[in-house]
Amino acid sequence: MEHRAGSQPLRVVTHDVVLALFVTLMQVQGTVAKVAIEGAPRPLTDFGNLGYALLVVSGLVLAVRRRWPVPVFVTTALASLVYYGLDFPDAPGWLGLFVALYTLAAYGDGRRSLMIAGVGTTVLAAGWLVAAADIEPRAAIGWVFFRIGASVMSAALGESVRSRRVIAADAQERAELAERTREEAARARVDAERLRIAREVHDTVAHAIAIINVQSGVTAHVLDKRPEQAREALRAIELTSARALREMRTILGVLRDDNDGRVPQAGLEQLDELTAKARDAGLDVTLEAISPASPLPSAVGSAAYRIIQEAITNVIRHVGPTRVTVALHPGIDVLEIRVADEGPRSRSGDSGADRPTGDTTDTRTRPGCGIVGMRERCQLLGGELDAEPTPRGGFEVRARLPLAPDGSRR
């Protein structure tokens, strides 16, 4: 049983003290009034006013009933057994006992408290019945059964109050848990959205910067000798940067409430434009795309576009001018994507020394944002992605995206 010392507020303590004084007064005054009317087999003053002492003790002890419910019940029970065992007058001397039984059940710890109350009530009933064995008149034994029944009812009422308190506490705890769960789910959604925005920003900026880097190098190389080609390269830089800015506004637009400056989400319908920009950056791109029998889900189309964009960006960044094959094969329930390059082309005079037998391949196979981001996009839709070097010195990215995405698989 938990010790409750020091845990009760002043208002509760005051309430219990007032109740104890009231019960004490009722027990003493009620007994004295009954004795004055009906008389008694043994006066309360016998054994040095023991009758009065028992009535007072069983009442005043209720002042600490919530702090020590078991000792209070034991005290009132012993006082009752001694009181009726010595044949003191049967009057309202049981009020303190009933309050103590109620308190034991209501503020105890459930099973143990009920066990103590049950054993105590059984002992009390036996003691009362033994003490009333020669009671006269016999009809007066009805008061013994009243005390037994009232004791059981007091314990049952206390257990009912305790059960309702436990149910209310459990409901409150479940409500708080549900609130925390909702907050955690909201934070998880926010984190997922931040991660999505980070991927989109990475793909958009990395692709644009890679193309701008190539075109700026071309411009610097041909500025004096072929100004027309330099002008075309600068124009490509302008278009690439403008599109990157528009895509950035679209991606970050989810953080705003208005719809100003929005453009459609990137998808496979923009694949021709993507391959055209890759050709401007020096890649020889071959597009092998089969039209799907039915429109692709927007999430699948967007993920496919970003995977292809990132794969092409990696080729521009790590390989330079080379031949790239982009293949799209939509099936019944899965979209297969393949982006493969042939590796760096050998330059005259270096006998293929720049082919990707070391640095280029190693760079692209190291863990980085590009391949990790592509793989995460696939996993979010329940798909798979493989990225590995080819035997001829190139690199190949293969992805499989379910046409019915399952976002629960991670």
NUFITOR-124741 format. One record per residue (C-alpha): residue number from 1; residue in one letter; x negated, y negated, z negated. Coordinates in steps of 0.001 Angstrom, whole numbers. Layout:
! NUFITOR-124741
(NUM; "a"; (X; Y; Z))
...
***
This chain:
! NUFITOR-124741
(1; "m"; (0; 0; 0))
(2; "e"; (-1384; -3348; 994))
(3; "h"; (-2201; -5756; -1790))
(4; "r"; (-535; -9082; -1104))
(5; "a"; (-2265; -11297; -3687))
(6; "g"; (-2758; -14824; -2551))
(7; "s"; (-801; -14289; 673))
(8; "q"; (2570; -15767; -362))
(9; "p"; (3413; -19426; 262))
(10; "l"; (4599; -21568; -2650))
(11; "r"; (8192; -21595; -1386))
(12; "v"; (8399; -17779; -1491))
(13; "v"; (6801; -17596; -4936))
(14; "t"; (9251; -20188; -6259))
(15; "h"; (12148; -18246; -4768))
(16; "d"; (11025; -15035; -6473))
(17; "v"; (10525; -16752; -9836))
(18; "v"; (14025; -18241; -9696))
(19; "l"; (15459; -14834; -8733))
(20; "a"; (13626; -13157; -11628))
(21; "l"; (14996; -15695; -14129))
(22; "f"; (18504; -15311; -12726))
(23; "v"; (18417; -11478; -12870))
(24; "t"; (17017; -11587; -16422))
(25; "l"; (19780; -13944; -17533))
(26; "m"; (22472; -11820; -15870))
(27; "q"; (21181; -8595; -17425))
(28; "v"; (20922; -10000; -20950))
(29; "q"; (24078; -12096; -20839))
(30; "g"; (26150; -9390; -19132))
(31; "t"; (25066; -6744; -21600))
(32; "v"; (25723; -8974; -24617))
(33; "a"; (29186; -9891; -23273))
(34; "k"; (30115; -6236; -22680))
(35; "v"; (28893; -5180; -26108))
(36; "a"; (30952; -7967; -27695))
(37; "i"; (34080; -6666; -25962))
(38; "e"; (33638; -2863; -25977))
(39; "g"; (30980; -2247; -28594))
(40; "a"; (27949; 9; -28085))
(41; "p"; (26577; 3320; -29430))
(42; "r"; (23196; 1667; -30073))
(43; "p"; (22651; -2069; -30622))
(44; "l"; (20097; -3900; -28493))
(45; "t"; (18281; -4888; -31670))
(46; "d"; (17263; -1331; -32549))
(47; "f"; (13565; -388; -32466))
(48; "g"; (12541; -3989; -32927))
(49; "n"; (14850; -5506; -30278))
(50; "l"; (13621; -2938; -27737))
(51; "g"; (16878; -3167; -25778))
(52; "y"; (16423; -6890; -25239))
(53; "a"; (12760; -6377; -24351))
(54; "l"; (13560; -3775; -21704))
(55; "l"; (16219; -6001; -20118))
(56; "v"; (13873; -8989; -20090))
(57; "v"; (10868; -7094; -18729))
(58; "s"; (12851; -5413; -15920))
(59; "g"; (14123; -8846; -14888))
(60; "l"; (11008; -11030; -15182))
(61; "v"; (8788; -8540; -13358))
(62; "l"; (10670; -9422; -10154))
(63; "a"; (8674; -12663; -9996))
(64; "v"; (5844; -10669; -8382))
(65; "r"; (8012; -8199; -6456))
(66; "r"; (6608; -9058; -2981))
(67; "r"; (3021; -9185; -4153))
(68; "w"; (3057; -5782; -5873))
(69; "p"; (6249; -3936; -4846))
(70; "v"; (5169; -486; -6101))
(71; "p"; (4102; -1565; -9618))
(72; "v"; (7288; -3642; -9900))
(73; "f"; (9449; -653; -8966))
(74; "v"; (7588; 1644; -11348))
(75; "t"; (8009; -889; -14170))
(76; "t"; (11759; -1305; -13623))
(77; "a"; (12236; 2467; -13223))
(78; "l"; (10438; 3253; -16487))
(79; "a"; (12358; 506; -18259))
(80; "s"; (15618; 1997; -16979))
(81; "l"; (14720; 5537; -18042))
(82; "v"; (13772; 4375; -21555))
(83; "y"; (16806; 2091; -21803))
(84; "y"; (19401; 4729; -20892))
(85; "g"; (17439; 7552; -22535))
(86; "l"; (17739; 5747; -25886))
(87; "d"; (21467; 5310; -25277))
(88; "f"; (21494; 1541; -25101))
(89; "p"; (24769; 47; -23765))
(90; "d"; (25566; 768; -20084))
(91; "a"; (25907; -2768; -18716))
(92; "p"; (24321; -4789; -15821))
(93; "g"; (20837; -3742; -16928))
(94; "w"; (20239; -2105; -13524))
(95; "l"; (20145; -5298; -11418))
(96; "g"; (16352; -5600; -11605))
(97; "l"; (15944; -1948; -10587))
(98; "f"; (18112; -2366; -7486))
(99; "v"; (16215; -5501; -6399))
(100; "a"; (12898; -3694; -6951))
(101; "l"; (14047; -725; -4817))
(102; "y"; (15160; -3061; -2031))
(103; "t"; (11815; -4903; -2167))
(104; "l"; (9827; -1661; -2104))
(105; "a"; (11561; -532; 1096))
(106; "a"; (11744; -3955; 2775))
(107; "y"; (8160; -5095; 2140))
(108; "g"; (6381; -1744; 1983))
(109; "d"; (4649; 164; 4750))
(110; "g"; (7474; 2389; 5934))
(111; "r"; (7061; 6132; 5376))
(112; "r"; (4995; 5874; 2196))
(113; "s"; (7336; 3324; 648))
(114; "l"; (10384; 5454; 1456))
(115; "m"; (8671; 8492; -56))
(116; "i"; (7961; 6577; -3264))
(117; "a"; (11535; 5253; -3334))
(118; "g"; (12955; 8728; -2737))
(119; "v"; (10874; 10392; -5436))
(120; "g"; (11573; 7547; -7853))
(121; "t"; (15326; 7666; -7225))
(122; "t"; (15336; 11447; -7752))
(123; "v"; (13506; 11123; -11052))
(124; "l"; (15847; 8312; -12134))
(125; "a"; (18932; 10325; -11208))
(126; "a"; (17718; 13310; -13176))
(127; "g"; (16864; 11153; -16195))
(128; "w"; (20192; 9342; -16102))
(129; "l"; (22171; 12598; -15814))
(130; "v"; (20276; 14149; -18701))
(131; "a"; (20823; 11059; -20848))
(132; "a"; (24561; 11134; -20009))
(133; "a"; (24997; 14851; -20811))
(134; "d"; (27041; 14140; -23973))
(135; "i"; (28561; 10832; -22922))
(136; "e"; (32005; 10034; -24245))
(137; "p"; (34460; 9496; -22729))
(138; "r"; (33497; 11719; -19787))
(139; "a"; (34931; 9228; -17298))
(140; "a"; (32066; 6917; -18211))
(141; "i"; (29709; 9211; -16286))
(142; "g"; (31032; 7503; -13174))
(143; "w"; (28664; 4647; -13948))
(144; "v"; (25746; 7077; -13683))
(145; "f"; (26774; 8065; -10164))
(146; "f"; (27267; 4405; -9378))
(147; "r"; (23660; 3713; -10348))
(148; "i"; (22457; 6626; -8210))
(149; "g"; (24472; 5532; -5171))
(150; "a"; (23489; 1882; -5587))
(151; "s"; (19814; 2896; -5780))
(152; "v"; (20083; 4818; -2504))
(153; "m"; (21919; 1913; -851))
(154; "s"; (19290; -578; -2050))
(155; "a"; (16478; 1491; -529))
(156; "a"; (18442; 1975; 2717))
(157; "l"; (19143; -1758; 2988))
(158; "g"; (15477; -2555; 2432))
(159; "e"; (14388; -60; 5098))
(160; "s"; (16893; -1577; 7544))
(161; "v"; (15458; -5037; 6966))
(162; "r"; (11892; -3734; 7357))
(163; "s"; (12773; -1912; 10592))
(164; "r"; (14317; -5030; 12090))
(165; "r"; (11262; -7034; 11091))
(166; "v"; (8971; -4445; 12743))
(167; "i"; (11098; -4415; 15906))
(168; "a"; (11018; -8212; 16057))
(169; "a"; (7232; -8213; 15579))
(170; "d"; (6802; -5592; 18312))
(171; "a"; (8999; -7597; 20649))
(172; "q"; (6966; -10715; 19931))
(173; "e"; (3735; -8814; 20553))
(174; "r"; (5062; -7426; 23832))
(175; "a"; (6140; -10903; 24893))
(176; "e"; (2686; -12287; 24107))
(177; "l"; (1065; -9372; 25962))
(178; "a"; (3308; -9979; 28966))
(179; "e"; (2390; -13658; 28903))
(180; "r"; (-1315; -12822; 28759))
(181; "t"; (-847; -10331; 31590))
(182; "r"; (884; -12975; 33705))
(183; "e"; (-1926; -15414; 33001))
(184; "e"; (-4545; -12812; 33898))
(185; "a"; (-2673; -11938; 37091))
(186; "a"; (-2484; -15632; 37984))
(187; "r"; (-6224; -16010; 37349))
(188; "a"; (-6875; -12916; 39468))
(189; "r"; (-4830; -14420; 42318))
(190; "v"; (-6737; -17684; 42005))
(191; "d"; (-10065; -15823; 42033))
(192; "a"; (-8982; -13809; 45061))
(193; "e"; (-7973; -16987; 46873))
(194; "r"; (-11286; -18617; 46007))
(195; "l"; (-13114; -15577; 47347))
(196; "r"; (-11041; -15675; 50533))
(197; "i"; (-11797; -19368; 51011))
(198; "a"; (-15495; -18711; 50367))
(199; "r"; (-15531; -16006; 53046))
(200; "e"; (-13725; -18217; 55538))
(201; "v"; (-16072; -21114; 54837))
(202; "h"; (-19117; -18874; 55168))
(203; "d"; (-17958; -17374; 58467))
(204; "t"; (-16971; -20716; 59964))
(205; "v"; (-20040; -22656; 58875))
(206; "a"; (-22544; -19869; 59568))
(207; "h"; (-21227; -19321; 63101))
(208; "a"; (-21157; -23034; 63895))
(209; "i"; (-24627; -23690; 62452))
(210; "a"; (-26095; -20735; 64347))
(211; "i"; (-24756; -22010; 67671))
(212; "i"; (-25734; -25602; 66901))
(213; "n"; (-29232; -24428; 65989))
(214; "v"; (-29633; -22613; 69306))
(215; "q"; (-28199; -25463; 71364))
(216; "s"; (-30301; -28076; 69583))
(217; "g"; (-33409; -25997; 70354))
(218; "v"; (-32382; -25841; 73998))
(219; "t"; (-31796; -29595; 74036))
(220; "a"; (-35221; -30317; 72585))
(221; "h"; (-36845; -28022; 75157))
(222; "v"; (-35139; -29333; 78314))
(223; "l"; (-34448; -32949; 77342))
(224; "d"; (-37171; -34403; 79581))
(225; "k"; (-37221; -31831; 82390))
(226; "r"; (-33494; -31010; 82829))
(227; "p"; (-31359; -33758; 81321))
(228; "e"; (-28153; -32274; 82762))
(229; "q"; (-28714; -29025; 80850))
(230; "a"; (-29567; -31028; 77742))
(231; "r"; (-26305; -32937; 78146))
(232; "e"; (-24380; -29651; 78379))
(233; "a"; (-26118; -28390; 75245))
(234; "l"; (-25215; -31554; 73365))
(235; "r"; (-21648; -31230; 74555))
(236; "a"; (-21574; -27653; 73251))
(237; "i"; (-22905; -28897; 69896))
(238; "e"; (-20157; -31528; 69788))
(239; "l"; (-17399; -29017; 70573))
(240; "t"; (-18752; -26447; 68123))
(241; "s"; (-19058; -28926; 65276))
(242; "a"; (-15596; -30369; 65986))
(243; "r"; (-14012; -26934; 65940))
(244; "a"; (-15884; -26022; 62759))
(245; "l"; (-14535; -29161; 61104))
(246; "r"; (-10978; -28308; 62188))
(247; "e"; (-11320; -24785; 60822))
(248; "m"; (-12734; -26125; 57559))
(249; "r"; (-9696; -28403; 57220))
(250; "t"; (-7437; -25416; 57824))
(251; "i"; (-9231; -23244; 55288))
(252; "l"; (-9336; -25924; 52605))
(253; "g"; (-5811; -27077; 53425))
(254; "v"; (-4419; -24484; 51019))
(255; "l"; (-5739; -26690; 48231))
(256; "r"; (-3525; -29552; 49361))
(257; "d"; (226; -30037; 49266))
(258; "d"; (696; -31607; 52670))
(259; "n"; (302; -30038; 56115))
(260; "d"; (-1717; -32794; 57770))
(261; "g"; (-4483; -31654; 60023))
(262; "r"; (-3524; -27983; 59989))
(263; "v"; (-4352; -25722; 62922))
(264; "p"; (-3342; -22087; 63474))
(265; "q"; (-5259; -19473; 61515))
(266; "a"; (-8138; -17891; 63406))
(267; "g"; (-7106; -14685; 65198))
(268; "l"; (-7854; -12449; 68164))
(269; "e"; (-6063; -14831; 70515))
(270; "q"; (-9144; -17060; 70103))
(271; "l"; (-11543; -14265; 70996))
(272; "d"; (-12147; -15563; 74540))
(273; "e"; (-13152; -18947; 73145))
(274; "l"; (-15483; -17238; 70654))
(275; "t"; (-17225; -15205; 73363))
(276; "a"; (-17502; -18290; 75569))
(277; "k"; (-19338; -20152; 72795))
(278; "a"; (-21579; -17106; 72310))
(279; "r"; (-22472; -17185; 76025))
(280; "d"; (-23286; -20884; 75695))
(281; "a"; (-25686; -19889; 72907))
(282; "g"; (-27541; -17561; 75286))
(283; "l"; (-25846; -14218; 74688))
(284; "d"; (-24748; -11973; 77516))
(285; "v"; (-21382; -10917; 76062))
(286; "t"; (-19296; -8109; 77489))
(287; "l"; (-15759; -7961; 76116))
(288; "e"; (-13945; -4643; 76188))
(289; "a"; (-10484; -5305; 74781))
(290; "i"; (-7380; -3176; 75198))
(291; "s"; (-4089; -4949; 74647))
(292; "p"; (-2198; -3459; 71675))
(293; "a"; (1188; -1851; 72289))
(294; "s"; (2714; -4152; 69666))
(295; "p"; (1521; -7399; 68067))
(296; "l"; (-1086; -6890; 65345))
(297; "p"; (-362; -7991; 61762))
(298; "s"; (-1737; -11466; 61172))
(299; "a"; (-4000; -10244; 58343))
(300; "v"; (-5532; -7602; 60616))
(301; "g"; (-5984; -10025; 63508))
(302; "s"; (-7621; -12635; 61303))
(303; "a"; (-9955; -10090; 59674))
(304; "a"; (-10908; -8630; 63078))
(305; "y"; (-11717; -12079; 64450))
(306; "r"; (-13876; -12960; 61425))
(307; "i"; (-15750; -9650; 61606))
(308; "i"; (-16534; -10173; 65286))
(309; "q"; (-17489; -13798; 64641))
(310; "e"; (-19871; -12830; 61822))
(311; "a"; (-21425; -10027; 63874))
(312; "i"; (-22067; -12400; 66796))
(313; "t"; (-23433; -15007; 64403))
(314; "n"; (-25918; -12467; 63064))
(315; "v"; (-27067; -11684; 66628))
(316; "i"; (-27580; -15385; 67395))
(317; "r"; (-29399; -15887; 64124))
(318; "h"; (-31659; -12857; 64015))
(319; "v"; (-32107; -11750; 67639))
(320; "g"; (-31582; -14604; 70048))
(321; "p"; (-30626; -14149; 73719))
(322; "t"; (-29641; -10532; 74335))
(323; "r"; (-26798; -8428; 75631))
(324; "v"; (-23858; -7893; 73284))
(325; "t"; (-20871; -5609; 73711))
(326; "v"; (-17649; -6413; 71901))
(327; "a"; (-15068; -3613; 72007))
(328; "l"; (-11543; -3621; 70609))
(329; "h"; (-9515; -395; 70669))
(330; "p"; (-6122; -637; 68964))
(331; "g"; (-4639; 2789; 68171))
(332; "i"; (-1347; 3897; 66738))
(333; "d"; (-2239; 3108; 63136))
(334; "v"; (-5780; 1700; 63224))
(335; "l"; (-7753; -990; 65047))
(336; "e"; (-11320; 0; 65930))
(337; "i"; (-13922; -2738; 66406))
(338; "r"; (-17467; -2360; 67720))
(339; "v"; (-20040; -5111; 68166))
(340; "a"; (-23396; -3833; 69452))
(341; "d"; (-26467; -5659; 70721))
(342; "e"; (-29524; -4386; 72563))
(343; "g"; (-32043; -6132; 70347))
(344; "p"; (-34517; -8880; 71326))
(345; "r"; (-35561; -8956; 74931))
(346; "s"; (-39314; -8532; 75512))
(347; "r"; (-41056; -11693; 76493))
(348; "s"; (-43606; -11896; 79271))
(349; "g"; (-47140; -11602; 78045))
(350; "d"; (-46437; -10118; 74622))
(351; "s"; (-45770; -6521; 75783))
(352; "g"; (-42595; -6271; 73726))
(353; "a"; (-44342; -7256; 70552))
(354; "d"; (-41231; -9152; 69447))
(355; "r"; (-38879; -6161; 69649))
(356; "p"; (-37067; -5517; 66373))
(357; "t"; (-39024; -2633; 65007))
(358; "g"; (-39628; -4380; 61723))
(359; "d"; (-38592; -7843; 60671))
(360; "t"; (-35408; -8310; 62711))
(361; "t"; (-33818; -5034; 61795))
(362; "d"; (-34924; -5231; 58206))
(363; "t"; (-33476; -8724; 57848))
(364; "r"; (-30060; -7688; 59047))
(365; "t"; (-29917; -4539; 56953))
(366; "r"; (-30772; -6304; 53702))
(367; "p"; (-27749; -7012; 51469))
(368; "g"; (-26482; -10463; 52345))
(369; "c"; (-23356; -12536; 52571))
(370; "g"; (-22682; -11628; 56209))
(371; "i"; (-22443; -7839; 56107))
(372; "v"; (-21107; -7876; 52533))
(373; "g"; (-18382; -10306; 53596))
(374; "m"; (-17422; -8153; 56590))
(375; "r"; (-17262; -5055; 54416))
(376; "e"; (-15131; -6827; 51806))
(377; "r"; (-12683; -7934; 54507))
(378; "c"; (-12311; -4319; 55602))
(379; "q"; (-11906; -3020; 52071))
(380; "l"; (-9230; -5596; 51260))
(381; "l"; (-7135; -4096; 54068))
(382; "g"; (-8028; -510; 53182))
(383; "g"; (-10472; -151; 56091))
(384; "e"; (-14089; 844; 56575))
(385; "l"; (-17183; -846; 58019))
(386; "d"; (-20567; 525; 59079))
(387; "a"; (-23520; -1673; 60098))
(388; "e"; (-26790; -33; 61102))
(389; "p"; (-29622; -243; 63647))
(390; "t"; (-29359; 1682; 66906))
(391; "p"; (-32095; 4054; 68180))
(392; "r"; (-33002; 1585; 70978))
(393; "g"; (-33832; -1272; 68637))
(394; "g"; (-30461; -2987; 68585))
(395; "f"; (-27813; -3248; 65929))
(396; "e"; (-24230; -2056; 65788))
(397; "v"; (-21268; -3019; 63634))
(398; "r"; (-18273; -669; 63569))
(399; "a"; (-15054; -1397; 61705))
(400; "r"; (-11746; 411; 61310))
(401; "l"; (-8779; -1658; 60137))
(402; "p"; (-5434; 3; 59314))
(403; "l"; (-2521; -1645; 61127))
(404; "a"; (-484; -1289; 57938))
(405; "p"; (-2942; -2919; 55491))
(406; "d"; (-3082; -1592; 51955))
(407; "g"; (-4357; -4445; 49781))
(408; "s"; (-4427; -2280; 46693))
(409; "r"; (-7429; -318; 47813))
(410; "r"; (-10690; -1862; 46787))
***
